Structures are given as structure tokens and as C-alpha cells.
Amino acid sequence: MIRQTLLLLGAILCLIPSASAQGLAGGGARARTGSTRRSGSTYELSEWQVSAGYQFERVNLLGTPFDTNGLNVSVVR
């Protein structure tokens, strides 16, 4: 159950950047035409970026299974 939840969470986190990039497609077209007006996208107005990741690895060291877990969180302004 926990493994399935973590897999689902990882898949969702991987899809978030591609979804936010979809909203930026119109902004580039306006920039090429010479307009200096900014769109009202929350992505462009946001000053904060948050990233999170999880890693699990199972190593069989000398016949004994050894599990490692890792979590990283990054916040940038």
C-alpha cells in the first residue's frame, strides 16, 4: 500500500512541470511580436519555486538486503 502511494505521488510530481509549461506557450508568442505587456499567469508572477523528491534503493550486500531511503526538498526565492 505504501509503495503504491509513493509511486502515485512520484508520478504526479513528474507531471507538474509539464503542466505548468503548457500555460507558458502563449507568453512566448507575444514576446516574439514585440509586445512588452505581461500575461497574468501566476507562474510568471511567482517568486518562489519548490521542489521535492524521494529515492528508494535496495542493495543486496554480501547476501544481506540493505534498504536506503532518501528525501530532498528545495525552496528557492
All heavy atoms as a GROMACS GRO file, in nm:
protein
  572
    1MET      N    1   0.082  -0.119   0.000
    1MET     CA    2   0.000   0.000   0.000
    1MET      C    3   0.088   0.127   0.000
    1MET      O    4   0.063   0.219  -0.074
    1MET     CB    5  -0.091  -0.004   0.123
    1MET     CG    6  -0.176   0.118   0.139
    1MET     SD    7  -0.303   0.122   0.014
    1MET     CE    8  -0.390   0.265   0.061
    2ILE      N    9   0.190   0.130   0.086
    2ILE     CA   10   0.278   0.246   0.092
    2ILE      C   11   0.356   0.261  -0.038
    2ILE      O   12   0.372   0.372  -0.089
    2ILE     CB   13   0.375   0.234   0.212
    2ILE    CG1   14   0.297   0.243   0.343
    2ILE    CG2   15   0.481   0.342   0.207
    2ILE    CD1   16   0.379   0.219   0.466
    3ARG      N   17   0.399   0.150  -0.094
    3ARG     CA   18   0.475   0.154  -0.219
    3ARG      C   19   0.390   0.211  -0.333
    3ARG      O   20   0.438   0.290  -0.413
    3ARG     CB   21   0.523   0.014  -0.253
    3ARG     CG   22   0.619   0.011  -0.365
    3ARG     CD   23   0.670  -0.128  -0.385
    3ARG     NE   24   0.799  -0.123  -0.449
    3ARG     CZ   25   0.870  -0.225  -0.480
    3ARG    NH1   26   0.827  -0.346  -0.451
    3ARG    NH2   27   0.986  -0.212  -0.539
    4GLN      N   28   0.264   0.170  -0.339
    4GLN     CA   29   0.173   0.221  -0.443
    4GLN      C   30   0.148   0.370  -0.425
    4GLN      O   31   0.144   0.446  -0.521
    4GLN     CB   32   0.041   0.146  -0.441
    4GLN     CG   33   0.054   0.001  -0.484
    4GLN     CD   34  -0.072  -0.076  -0.462
    4GLN    OE1   35  -0.160  -0.035  -0.386
    4GLN    NE2   36  -0.083  -0.191  -0.528
    5THR      N   37   0.134   0.414  -0.301
    5THR     CA   38   0.112   0.555  -0.273
    5THR      C   39   0.233   0.638  -0.314
    5THR      O   40   0.219   0.743  -0.376
    5THR     CB   41   0.083   0.576  -0.123
    5THR    OG1   42  -0.029   0.495  -0.086
    5THR    CG2   43   0.054   0.721  -0.092
    6LEU      N   44   0.353   0.590  -0.282
    6LEU     CA   45   0.474   0.662  -0.320
    6LEU      C   46   0.492   0.666  -0.471
    6LEU      O   47   0.536   0.767  -0.526
    6LEU     CB   48   0.596   0.599  -0.254
    6LEU     CG   49   0.605   0.618  -0.102
    6LEU    CD1   50   0.723   0.539  -0.046
    6LEU    CD2   51   0.617   0.764  -0.068
    7LEU      N   52   0.456   0.557  -0.538
    7LEU     CA   53   0.465   0.554  -0.684
    7LEU      C   54   0.369   0.654  -0.746
    7LEU      O   55   0.406   0.728  -0.838
    7LEU     CB   56   0.437   0.413  -0.736
    7LEU     CG   57   0.450   0.390  -0.885
    7LEU    CD1   58   0.593   0.417  -0.929
    7LEU    CD2   59   0.410   0.249  -0.920
    8LEU      N   60   0.248   0.661  -0.695
    8LEU     CA   61   0.150   0.757  -0.744
    8LEU      C   62   0.195   0.900  -0.717
    8LEU      O   63   0.187   0.988  -0.804
    8LEU     CB   64   0.014   0.733  -0.679
    8LEU     CG   65  -0.098   0.828  -0.720
    8LEU    CD1   66  -0.125   0.816  -0.869
    8LEU    CD2   67  -0.224   0.798  -0.641
    9LEU      N   68   0.248   0.927  -0.599
    9LEU     CA   69   0.299   1.060  -0.565
    9LEU      C   70   0.414   1.099  -0.657
    9LEU      O   71   0.421   1.212  -0.706
    9LEU     CB   72   0.345   1.064  -0.419
    9LEU     CG   73   0.400   1.196  -0.369
    9LEU    CD1   74   0.294   1.304  -0.376
    9LEU    CD2   75   0.452   1.181  -0.229
   10GLY      N   76   0.505   1.007  -0.684
   10GLY     CA   77   0.616   1.034  -0.775
   10GLY      C   78   0.569   1.066  -0.916
   10GLY      O   79   0.620   1.156  -0.982
   11ALA      N   80   0.468   0.992  -0.964
   11ALA     CA   81   0.414   1.018  -1.098
   11ALA      C   82   0.351   1.156  -1.106
   11ALA      O   83   0.369   1.229  -1.204
   11ALA     CB   84   0.313   0.911  -1.135
   12ILE      N   85   0.278   1.194  -1.002
   12ILE     CA   86   0.215   1.327  -1.000
   12ILE      C   87   0.321   1.436  -0.999
   12ILE      O   88   0.310   1.534  -1.072
   12ILE     CB   89   0.121   1.339  -0.879
   12ILE    CG1   90   0.000   1.248  -0.899
   12ILE    CG2   91   0.077   1.484  -0.858
   12ILE    CD1   92  -0.088   1.235  -0.777
   13LEU      N   93   0.426   1.419  -0.918
   13LEU     CA   94   0.532   1.520  -0.913
   13LEU      C   95   0.605   1.533  -1.046
   13LEU      O   96   0.651   1.641  -1.081
   13LEU     CB   97   0.630   1.487  -0.801
   13LEU     CG   98   0.578   1.508  -0.659
   13LEU    CD1   99   0.680   1.460  -0.557
   13LEU    CD2  100   0.543   1.653  -0.635
   14CYS      N  101   0.616   1.424  -1.121
   14CYS     CA  102   0.681   1.430  -1.252
   14CYS      C  103   0.596   1.503  -1.356
   14CYS      O  104   0.649   1.561  -1.450
   14CYS     CB  105   0.712   1.290  -1.302
   14CYS     SG  106   0.846   1.211  -1.211
   15LEU      N  107   0.464   1.501  -1.339
   15LEU     CA  108   0.375   1.563  -1.436
   15LEU      C  109   0.353   1.712  -1.410
   15LEU      O  110   0.310   1.784  -1.499
   15LEU     CB  111   0.241   1.491  -1.438
   15LEU     CG  112   0.246   1.347  -1.487
   15LEU    CD1  113   0.110   1.282  -1.472
   15LEU    CD2  114   0.294   1.340  -1.630
   16ILE      N  115   0.382   1.761  -1.291
   16ILE     CA  116   0.358   1.901  -1.259
   16ILE      C  117   0.436   1.998  -1.347
   16ILE      O  118   0.380   2.093  -1.399
   16ILE     CB  119   0.384   1.927  -1.109
   16ILE    CG1  120   0.274   1.861  -1.026
   16ILE    CG2  121   0.391   2.076  -1.078
   16ILE    CD1  122   0.299   1.864  -0.878
   17PRO      N  123   0.568   1.978  -1.371
   17PRO     CA  124   0.641   2.073  -1.456
   17PRO      C  125   0.586   2.080  -1.599
   17PRO      O  126   0.579   2.187  -1.658
   17PRO     CB  127   0.784   2.022  -1.456
   17PRO     CG  128   0.796   1.940  -1.333
   17PRO     CD  129   0.660   1.882  -1.310
   18SER      N  130   0.544   1.966  -1.655
   18SER     CA  131   0.492   1.969  -1.792
   18SER      C  132   0.358   2.041  -1.797
   18SER      O  133   0.327   2.108  -1.895
   18SER     CB  134   0.482   1.828  -1.849
   18SER     OG  135   0.388   1.752  -1.776
   19ALA      N  136   0.278   2.031  -1.692
   19ALA     CA  137   0.150   2.101  -1.690
   19ALA      C  138   0.172   2.252  -1.680
   19ALA      O  139   0.102   2.330  -1.746
   19ALA     CB  140   0.066   2.051  -1.573
   20SER      N  141   0.268   2.296  -1.601
   20SER     CA  142   0.292   2.440  -1.590
   20SER      C  143   0.355   2.495  -1.717
   20SER      O  144   0.334   2.610  -1.754
   20SER     CB  145   0.380   2.472  -1.469
   20SER     OG  146   0.508   2.416  -1.486
   21ALA      N  147   0.432   2.413  -1.789
   21ALA     CA  148   0.492   2.458  -1.914
   21ALA      C  149   0.386   2.479  -2.022
   21ALA      O  150   0.402   2.561  -2.111
   21ALA     CB  151   0.595   2.356  -1.962
   22GLN      N  152   0.274   2.408  -2.013
   22GLN     CA  153   0.166   2.424  -2.109
   22GLN      C  154   0.112   2.566  -2.105
   22GLN      O  155   0.077   2.623  -2.206
   22GLN     CB  156   0.053   2.325  -2.078
   22GLN     CG  157   0.091   2.181  -2.089
   22GLN     CD  158   0.098   2.134  -2.232
   22GLN    OE1  159   0.027   2.184  -2.316
   22GLN    NE2  160   0.186   2.040  -2.258
   23GLY      N  161   0.103   2.626  -1.987
   23GLY     CA  162   0.049   2.760  -1.973
   23GLY      C  163   0.142   2.868  -2.026
   23GLY      O  164   0.101   2.980  -2.052
   24LEU      N  165   0.269   2.838  -2.044
   24LEU     CA  166   0.366   2.938  -2.090
   24LEU      C  167   0.374   2.948  -2.242
   24LEU      O  168   0.442   3.035  -2.294
   24LEU     CB  169   0.504   2.906  -2.035
   24LEU     CG  170   0.516   2.912  -1.884
   24LEU    CD1  171   0.656   2.870  -1.841
   24LEU    CD2  172   0.484   3.050  -1.832
   25ALA      N  173   0.305   2.861  -2.314
   25ALA     CA  174   0.317   2.858  -2.460
   25ALA      C  175   0.270   2.990  -2.521
   25ALA      O  176   0.329   3.040  -2.616
   25ALA     CB  177   0.236   2.742  -2.517
   26GLY      N  178   0.166   3.051  -2.468
   26GLY     CA  179   0.115   3.177  -2.524
   26GLY      C  180   0.206   3.295  -2.495
   26GLY      O  181   0.214   3.389  -2.572
   27GLY      N  182   0.278   3.293  -2.384
   27GLY     CA  183   0.365   3.405  -2.346
   27GLY      C  184   0.480   3.423  -2.443
   27GLY      O  185   0.519   3.534  -2.474
   28GLY      N  186   0.535   3.314  -2.494
   28GLY     CA  187   0.646   3.322  -2.587
   28GLY      C  188   0.604   3.383  -2.720
   28GLY      O  189   0.679   3.456  -2.784
   29ALA      N  190   0.482   3.356  -2.764
   29ALA     CA  191   0.434   3.409  -2.891
   29ALA      C  192   0.422   3.561  -2.883
   29ALA      O  193   0.455   3.632  -2.976
   29ALA     CB  194   0.300   3.346  -2.927
   30ARG      N  195   0.374   3.612  -2.770
   30ARG     CA  196   0.361   3.758  -2.755
   30ARG      C  197   0.498   3.824  -2.748
   30ARG      O  198   0.517   3.932  -2.798
   30ARG     CB  199   0.283   3.790  -2.628
   30ARG     CG  200   0.135   3.786  -2.649
   30ARG     CD  201   0.064   3.851  -2.532
   30ARG     NE  202   0.091   3.784  -2.406
   30ARG     CZ  203   0.028   3.677  -2.362
   30ARG    NH1  204  -0.065   3.621  -2.434
   30ARG    NH2  205   0.058   3.625  -2.246
   31ALA      N  206   0.595   3.757  -2.686
   31ALA     CA  207   0.728   3.816  -2.673
   31ALA      C  208   0.795   3.830  -2.810
   31ALA      O  209   0.867   3.925  -2.834
   31ALA     CB  210   0.815   3.729  -2.580
   32ARG      N  211   0.769   3.736  -2.900
   32ARG     CA  212   0.829   3.743  -3.032
   32ARG      C  213   0.769   3.855  -3.117
   32ARG      O  214   0.832   3.905  -3.208
   32ARG     CB  215   0.813   3.609  -3.104
   32ARG     CG  216   0.907   3.504  -3.052
   32ARG     CD  217   0.909   3.384  -3.144
   32ARG     NE  218   0.780   3.319  -3.156
   32ARG     CZ  219   0.736   3.220  -3.078
   32ARG    NH1  220   0.812   3.176  -2.981
   32ARG    NH2  221   0.620   3.166  -3.097
   33THR      N  222   0.647   3.899  -3.087
   33THR     CA  223   0.584   4.004  -3.168
   33THR      C  224   0.627   4.142  -3.122
   33THR      O  225   0.589   4.240  -3.183
   33THR     CB  226   0.430   3.994  -3.161
   33THR    OG1  227   0.390   4.009  -3.026
   33THR    CG2  228   0.382   3.861  -3.217
   34GLY      N  229   0.700   4.151  -3.012
   34GLY     CA  230   0.750   4.280  -2.967
   34GLY      C  231   0.666   4.345  -2.858
   34GLY      O  232   0.698   4.452  -2.811
   35SER      N  233   0.558   4.282  -2.816
   35SER     CA  234   0.475   4.338  -2.711
   35SER      C  235   0.546   4.323  -2.576
   35SER      O  236   0.602   4.218  -2.546
   35SER     CB  237   0.340   4.266  -2.706
   35SER     OG  238   0.267   4.308  -2.594
   36THR      N  239   0.543   4.426  -2.494
   36THR     CA  240   0.608   4.419  -2.363
   36THR      C  241   0.506   4.393  -2.253
   36THR      O  242   0.542   4.389  -2.137
   36THR     CB  243   0.681   4.551  -2.332
   36THR    OG1  244   0.587   4.658  -2.339
   36THR    CG2  245   0.795   4.573  -2.431
   37ARG      N  246   0.381   4.377  -2.286
   37ARG     CA  247   0.276   4.351  -2.187
   37ARG      C  248   0.290   4.209  -2.132
   37ARG      O  249   0.307   4.115  -2.208
   37ARG     CB  250   0.139   4.369  -2.251
   37ARG     CG  251   0.031   4.391  -2.148
   37ARG     CD  252  -0.099   4.420  -2.216
   37ARG     NE  253  -0.163   4.292  -2.240
   37ARG     CZ  254  -0.263   4.272  -2.322
   37ARG    NH1  255  -0.308   4.370  -2.394
   37ARG    NH2  256  -0.316   4.153  -2.336
   38ARG      N  257   0.283   4.194  -2.001
   38ARG     CA  258   0.294   4.063  -1.938
   38ARG      C  259   0.158   3.999  -1.926
   38ARG      O  260   0.059   4.066  -1.902
   38ARG     CB  261   0.354   4.076  -1.798
   38ARG     CG  262   0.497   4.124  -1.800
   38ARG     CD  263   0.551   4.127  -1.663
   38ARG     NE  264   0.562   3.990  -1.612
   38ARG     CZ  265   0.640   3.953  -1.514
   38ARG    NH1  266   0.714   4.041  -1.454
   38ARG    NH2  267   0.644   3.830  -1.473
   39SER      N  268   0.154   3.868  -1.942
   39SER     CA  269   0.029   3.798  -1.919
   39SER      C  270   0.008   3.786  -1.768
   39SER      O  271   0.100   3.800  -1.690
   39SER     CB  272   0.033   3.658  -1.983
   39SER     OG  273   0.121   3.575  -1.913
   40GLY      N  274  -0.111   3.755  -1.727
   40GLY     CA  275  -0.144   3.745  -1.585
   40GLY      C  276  -0.118   3.608  -1.528
   40GLY      O  277  -0.175   3.572  -1.426
   41SER      N  278  -0.036   3.529  -1.589
   41SER     CA  279  -0.008   3.393  -1.542
   41SER      C  280   0.054   3.397  -1.403
   41SER      O  281   0.144   3.475  -1.376
   41SER     CB  282   0.087   3.324  -1.640
   41SER     OG  283   0.132   3.203  -1.584
   42THR      N  284   0.006   3.310  -1.315
   42THR     CA  285   0.061   3.305  -1.179
   42THR      C  286   0.204   3.252  -1.182
   42THR      O  287   0.283   3.281  -1.094
   42THR     CB  288  -0.024   3.215  -1.088
   42THR    OG1  289  -0.034   3.086  -1.146
   42THR    CG2  290  -0.161   3.274  -1.066
   43TYR      N  291   0.239   3.175  -1.285
   43TYR     CA  292   0.376   3.123  -1.295
   43TYR      C  293   0.474   3.238  -1.313
   43TYR      O  294   0.578   3.241  -1.252
   43TYR     CB  295   0.386   3.026  -1.412
   43TYR     CG  296   0.524   2.966  -1.425
   43TYR    CD1  297   0.564   2.861  -1.345
   43TYR    CD2  298   0.615   3.017  -1.516
   43TYR    CE1  299   0.689   2.806  -1.355
   43TYR    CE2  300   0.742   2.963  -1.527
   43TYR     CZ  301   0.778   2.858  -1.447
   43TYR     OH  302   0.903   2.805  -1.457
   44GLU      N  303   0.440   3.336  -1.397
   44GLU     CA  304   0.529   3.448  -1.421
   44GLU      C  305   0.537   3.541  -1.300
   44GLU      O  306   0.639   3.604  -1.277
   44GLU     CB  307   0.482   3.528  -1.542
   44GLU     CG  308   0.498   3.453  -1.672
   44GLU     CD  309   0.444   3.531  -1.790
   44GLU    OE1  310   0.384   3.636  -1.771
   44GLU    OE2  311   0.463   3.483  -1.901
   45LEU      N  312   0.429   3.549  -1.222
   45LEU     CA  313   0.426   3.640  -1.108
   45LEU      C  314   0.485   3.576  -0.981
   45LEU      O  315   0.516   3.647  -0.887
   45LEU     CB  316   0.282   3.683  -1.081
   45LEU     CG  317   0.215   3.758  -1.196
   45LEU    CD1  318   0.071   3.789  -1.160
   45LEU    CD2  319   0.289   3.884  -1.230
   46SER      N  320   0.500   3.446  -0.981
   46SER     CA  321   0.550   3.377  -0.863
   46SER      C  322   0.700   3.401  -0.846
   46SER      O  323   0.777   3.396  -0.941
   46SER     CB  324   0.524   3.227  -0.877
   46SER     OG  325   0.584   3.158  -0.770
   47GLU      N  326   0.742   3.425  -0.723
   47GLU     CA  327   0.884   3.443  -0.693
   47GLU      C  328   0.942   3.321  -0.624
   47GLU      O  329   1.060   3.317  -0.598
   47GLU     CB  330   0.902   3.566  -0.605
   47GLU     CG  331   0.861   3.695  -0.673
   47GLU     CD  332   0.880   3.815  -0.582
   47GLU    OE1  333   0.939   3.799  -0.474
   47GLU    OE2  334   0.835   3.922  -0.619
   48TRP      N  335   0.861   3.222  -0.592
   48TRP     CA  336   0.905   3.105  -0.517
   48TRP      C  337   0.901   2.982  -0.605
   48TRP      O  338   0.810   2.964  -0.686
   48TRP     CB  339   0.814   3.081  -0.397
   48TRP     CG  340   0.828   3.184  -0.291
   48TRP    CD1  341   0.759   3.300  -0.280
   48TRP    CD2  342   0.918   3.182  -0.182
   48TRP    NE1  343   0.800   3.370  -0.170
   48TRP    CE2  344   0.898   3.299  -0.107
   48TRP    CE3  345   1.014   3.090  -0.140
   48TRP    CZ2  346   0.971   3.328   0.007
   48TRP    CZ3  347   1.086   3.120  -0.024
   48TRP    CH2  348   1.063   3.237   0.047
   49GLN      N  349   0.998   2.894  -0.588
   49GLN     CA  350   1.000   2.764  -0.654
   49GLN      C  351   1.024   2.658  -0.548
   49GLN      O  352   1.114   2.672  -0.465
   49GLN     CB  353   1.109   2.757  -0.759
   49GLN     CG  354   1.090   2.851  -0.875
   49GLN     CD  355   1.203   2.840  -0.975
   49GLN    OE1  356   1.294   2.760  -0.959
   49GLN    NE2  357   1.196   2.920  -1.079
   50VAL      N  358   0.944   2.551  -0.550
   50VAL     CA  359   0.954   2.443  -0.452
   50VAL      C  360   0.972   2.312  -0.527
   50VAL      O  361   0.904   2.286  -0.626
   50VAL     CB  362   0.828   2.436  -0.364
   50VAL    CG1  363   0.839   2.322  -0.264
   50VAL    CG2  364   0.805   2.568  -0.292
   51SER      N  365   1.065   2.231  -0.482
   51SER     CA  366   1.092   2.102  -0.542
   51SER      C  367   1.105   1.998  -0.432
   51SER      O  368   1.160   2.026  -0.326
   51SER     CB  369   1.220   2.109  -0.624
   51SER     OG  370   1.256   1.982  -0.670
   52ALA      N  371   1.054   1.876  -0.458
   52ALA     CA  372   1.066   1.768  -0.361
   52ALA      C  373   1.093   1.638  -0.435
   52ALA      O  374   1.046   1.619  -0.548
   52ALA     CB  375   0.939   1.756  -0.278
   53GLY      N  376   1.170   1.550  -0.374
   53GLY     CA  377   1.200   1.422  -0.437
   53GLY      C  378   1.220   1.313  -0.333
   53GLY      O  379   1.254   1.341  -0.218
   54TYR      N  380   1.196   1.189  -0.374
   54TYR     CA  381   1.214   1.073  -0.287
   54TYR      C  382   1.286   0.965  -0.365
   54TYR      O  383   1.261   0.946  -0.484
   54TYR     CB  384   1.078   1.020  -0.239
   54TYR     CG  385   1.089   0.892  -0.161
   54TYR    CD1  386   1.129   0.894  -0.028
   54TYR    CD2  387   1.063   0.769  -0.219
   54TYR    CE1  388   1.142   0.778   0.045
   54TYR    CE2  389   1.075   0.652  -0.148
   54TYR     CZ  390   1.114   0.656  -0.015
   54TYR     OH  391   1.127   0.541   0.057
   55GLN      N  392   1.377   0.894  -0.300
   55GLN     CA  393   1.452   0.786  -0.363
   55GLN      C  394   1.454   0.665  -0.271
   55GLN      O  395   1.475   0.678  -0.150
   55GLN     CB  396   1.595   0.830  -0.392
   55GLN     CG  397   1.680   0.722  -0.454
   55GLN     CD  398   1.822   0.769  -0.479
   55GLN    OE1  399   1.854   0.886  -0.459
   55GLN    NE2  400   1.907   0.679  -0.521
   56PHE      N  401   1.430   0.547  -0.328
   56PHE     CA  402   1.439   0.421  -0.254
   56PHE      C  403   1.529   0.327  -0.333
   56PHE      O  404   1.517   0.316  -0.454
   56PHE     CB  405   1.301   0.358  -0.238
   56PHE     CG  406   1.306   0.220  -0.180
   56PHE    CD1  407   1.320   0.202  -0.044
   56PHE    CD2  408   1.299   0.108  -0.261
   56PHE    CE1  409   1.326   0.076   0.011
   56PHE    CE2  410   1.305  -0.020  -0.208
   56PHE     CZ  411   1.318  -0.035  -0.070
   57GLU      N  412   1.619   0.261  -0.264
   57GLU     CA  413   1.708   0.166  -0.330
   57GLU      C  414   1.729   0.045  -0.239
   57GLU      O  415   1.750   0.060  -0.119
   57GLU     CB  416   1.843   0.230  -0.361
   57GLU     CG  417   1.936   0.140  -0.438
   57GLU     CD  418   2.065   0.210  -0.476
   57GLU    OE1  419   2.085   0.326  -0.440
   57GLU    OE2  420   2.147   0.145  -0.542
   58ARG      N  421   1.723  -0.074  -0.297
   58ARG     CA  422   1.750  -0.196  -0.221
   58ARG      C  423   1.878  -0.257  -0.279
   58ARG      O  424   1.886  -0.285  -0.398
   58ARG     CB  425   1.636  -0.294  -0.232
   58ARG     CG  426   1.670  -0.429  -0.168
   58ARG     CD  427   1.552  -0.514  -0.152
   58ARG     NE  428   1.479  -0.462  -0.037
   58ARG     CZ  429   1.369  -0.517   0.011
   58ARG    NH1  430   1.317  -0.622  -0.046
   58ARG    NH2  431   1.309  -0.464   0.116
   59VAL      N  432   1.977  -0.277  -0.194
   59VAL     CA  433   2.106  -0.334  -0.234
   59VAL      C  434   2.124  -0.466  -0.160
   59VAL      O  435   2.098  -0.476  -0.040
   59VAL     CB  436   2.221  -0.237  -0.197
   59VAL    CG1  437   2.355  -0.297  -0.234
   59VAL    CG2  438   2.201  -0.103  -0.263
   60ASN      N  439   2.168  -0.569  -0.232
   60ASN     CA  440   2.196  -0.698  -0.170
   60ASN      C  441   2.347  -0.704  -0.145
   60ASN      O  442   2.425  -0.738  -0.233
   60ASN     CB  443   2.150  -0.812  -0.261
   60ASN     CG  444   2.153  -0.945  -0.190
   60ASN    OD1  445   2.195  -0.955  -0.074
   60ASN    ND2  446   2.109  -1.048  -0.259
   61LEU      N  447   2.388  -0.668  -0.026
   61LEU     CA  448   2.528  -0.658   0.009
   61LEU      C  449   2.571  -0.784   0.086
   61LEU      O  450   2.528  -0.806   0.199
   61LEU     CB  451   2.551  -0.533   0.094
   61LEU     CG  452   2.694  -0.497   0.129
   61LEU    CD1  453   2.774  -0.469   0.003
   61LEU    CD2  454   2.696  -0.376   0.219
   62LEU      N  455   2.652  -0.867   0.023
   62LEU     CA  456   2.702  -0.990   0.084
   62LEU      C  457   2.589  -1.081   0.131
   62LEU      O  458   2.595  -1.142   0.238
   62LEU     CB  459   2.796  -0.958   0.201
   62LEU     CG  460   2.920  -0.874   0.167
   62LEU    CD1  461   2.996  -0.841   0.293
   62LEU    CD2  462   3.009  -0.947   0.066
   63GLY      N  463   2.482  -1.089   0.052
   63GLY     CA  464   2.370  -1.176   0.084
   63GLY      C  465   2.269  -1.117   0.180
   63GLY      O  466   2.170  -1.180   0.213
   64THR      N  467   2.293  -0.999   0.229
   64THR     CA  468   2.200  -0.933   0.322
   64THR      C  469   2.138  -0.813   0.253
   64THR      O  470   2.209  -0.723   0.210
   64THR     CB  471   2.276  -0.885   0.448
   64THR    OG1  472   2.344  -0.994   0.506
   64THR    CG2  473   2.180  -0.824   0.548
   65PRO      N  474   2.004  -0.812   0.241
   65PRO     CA  475   1.941  -0.696   0.177
   65PRO      C  476   1.955  -0.571   0.264
   65PRO      O  477   1.945  -0.576   0.386
   65PRO     CB  478   1.794  -0.736   0.163
   65PRO     CG  479   1.774  -0.854   0.250
   65PRO     CD  480   1.907  -0.914   0.278
   66PHE      N  481   1.982  -0.461   0.199
   66PHE     CA  482   2.002  -0.334   0.268
   66PHE      C  483   1.920  -0.228   0.194
   66PHE      O  484   1.936  -0.211   0.073
   66PHE     CB  485   2.151  -0.297   0.266
   66PHE     CG  486   2.184  -0.169   0.333
   66PHE    CD1  487   2.177  -0.155   0.471
   66PHE    CD2  488   2.222  -0.058   0.258
   66PHE    CE1  489   2.209  -0.036   0.532
   66PHE    CE2  490   2.253   0.062   0.318
   66PHE     CZ  491   2.246   0.073   0.456
   67ASP      N  492   1.831  -0.161   0.263
   67ASP     CA  493   1.744  -0.060   0.202
   67ASP      C  494   1.795   0.080   0.235
   67ASP      O  495   1.838   0.106   0.347
   67ASP     CB  496   1.601  -0.072   0.254
   67ASP     CG  497   1.538  -0.205   0.217
   67ASP    OD1  498   1.583  -0.266   0.120
   67ASP    OD2  499   1.444  -0.246   0.287
   68THR      N  500   1.790   0.167   0.135
   68THR     CA  501   1.821   0.308   0.158
   68THR      C  502   1.704   0.392   0.112
   68THR      O  503   1.640   0.362   0.013
   68THR     CB  504   1.948   0.352   0.082
   68THR    OG1  505   1.927   0.335  -0.057
   68THR    CG2  506   2.069   0.272   0.125
   69ASN      N  507   1.676   0.496   0.188
   69ASN     CA  508   1.570   0.590   0.156
   69ASN      C  509   1.628   0.730   0.155
   69ASN      O  510   1.715   0.762   0.236
   69ASN     CB  511   1.458   0.585   0.261
   69ASN     CG  512   1.389   0.450   0.264
   69ASN    OD1  513   1.315   0.418   0.174
   69ASN    ND2  514   1.417   0.371   0.367
   70GLY      N  515   1.580   0.812   0.065
   70GLY     CA  516   1.628   0.949   0.060
   70GLY      C  517   1.515   1.045   0.029
   70GLY      O  518   1.425   1.014  -0.049
   71LEU      N  519   1.518   1.159   0.090
   71LEU     CA  520   1.418   1.262   0.068
   71LEU      C  521   1.491   1.395   0.053
   71LEU      O  522   1.581   1.426   0.130
   71LEU     CB  523   1.321   1.271   0.187
   71LEU     CG  524   1.215   1.380   0.181
   71LEU    CD1  525   1.116   1.351   0.069
   71LEU    CD2  526   1.142   1.388   0.314
   72ASN      N  527   1.456   1.471  -0.051
   72ASN     CA  528   1.516   1.603  -0.065
   72ASN      C  529   1.407   1.704  -0.096
   72ASN      O  530   1.312   1.676  -0.167
   72ASN     CB  531   1.625   1.605  -0.173
   72ASN     CG  532   1.568   1.583  -0.310
   72ASN    OD1  533   1.480   1.502  -0.330
   72ASN    ND2  534   1.620   1.655  -0.408
   73VAL      N  535   1.420   1.821  -0.037
   73VAL     CA  536   1.328   1.931  -0.056
   73VAL      C  537   1.410   2.055  -0.082
   73VAL      O  538   1.509   2.080  -0.015
   73VAL     CB  539   1.237   1.953   0.067
   73VAL    CG1  540   1.144   2.069   0.047
   73VAL    CG2  541   1.159   1.827   0.099
   74SER      N  542   1.369   2.134  -0.182
   74SER     CA  543   1.441   2.255  -0.216
   74SER      C  544   1.342   2.369  -0.235
   74SER      O  545   1.241   2.354  -0.301
   74SER     CB  546   1.520   2.233  -0.346
   74SER     OG  547   1.579   2.352  -0.388
   75VAL      N  548   1.371   2.482  -0.174
   75VAL     CA  549   1.288   2.602  -0.188
   75VAL      C  550   1.380   2.716  -0.232
   75VAL      O  551   1.484   2.739  -0.172
   75VAL     CB  552   1.219   2.638  -0.055
   75VAL    CG1  553   1.135   2.763  -0.070
   75VAL    CG2  554   1.134   2.523  -0.006
   76VAL      N  555   1.341   2.786  -0.338
   76VAL     CA  556   1.422   2.894  -0.394
   76VAL      C  557   1.336   3.018  -0.410
   76VAL      O  558   1.223   3.013  -0.454
   76VAL     CB  559   1.480   2.853  -0.532
   76VAL    CG1  560   1.562   2.966  -0.591
   76VAL    CG2  561   1.563   2.728  -0.519
   77ARG      N  562   1.392   3.131  -0.374
   77ARG     CA  563   1.323   3.258  -0.399
   77ARG      C  564   1.410   3.344  -0.485
   77ARG      O  565   1.526   3.364  -0.465
   77ARG     CB  566   1.295   3.331  -0.270
   77ARG     CG  567   1.220   3.460  -0.297
   77ARG     CD  568   1.169   3.523  -0.174
   77ARG     NE  569   1.096   3.643  -0.217
   77ARG     CZ  570   1.063   3.740  -0.141
   77ARG    NH1  571   1.090   3.731  -0.013
   77ARG    NH2  572   0.998   3.843  -0.186
   0.00000   0.00000   0.00000
